[in-house]
Amino acid sequence: MEDVMKIKEMIVVEGRDDTIAIQRAVNADTIETNGSAVNEETLKRIALAQQRRGVIILTDPDYPGERIRRIVSERVPGCKHAFLPKKAALSKNGDDLGVENAAPEAIRHALGKVHEAMEDPLEVISRQDLFDAGLMAGADAKKRREQLGILLGIGYANGKTLYKRLKAFQITKREFAEAIAQIVEEGRD
């Protein structure tokens, strides 16, 4: 029997189906927010979990999921973040986007690329770097941001949010440059 990946931290997910998907992939405990209106009781449980075991936020790669991520991060500092690419979270028939649709391997991969946000991060990659890399403007900017999010394990983001994530997760110039080089190389196919 294969070793099951054990996760020490509590994983914050949106609902029961997400918990089931997580438990198919890894040995972990979850806290369900039950939607994007995260209540005070849930935030208190997340804060306690953060103190005792640590917390990883793994929400759907959509607007409500990002909203939950932002609310929890603001109220409970020090949470770690895992991101699923949209493609990995899409249902088989393409009509639903969520953690519950992800294959166990995709969930394990996301949890293997966890990032921790810094409290007062230094700017390592500037907005100008994002413009120069074709991530802020141009015909392929959205596609390039999506590819970068997958390569760095920080999820898809618009230009402004991408800048914040690169800073918060202290992505190095080297990591950034290697990912951009890979995107450029793949674009030549």
Secondary structure, 3 states (H helix, E strand, C coil): CCCCCECCCEEEECCHHHHHHHHHHCECCEEECCCCCCCHHHHHHHHHHHHHCCEEECCCCCHHHHHHHHHHHHHCCCCEECCCCHHHHECCCCCCECHHHCCHHHHHHHHHCCEECCCCCCCCCCHHHHHHCCCCCCCCHHHHHHHHHHHHCCCCCCHHHHHHHHHHCCCCHHHHHHHHHHHHHHHCC
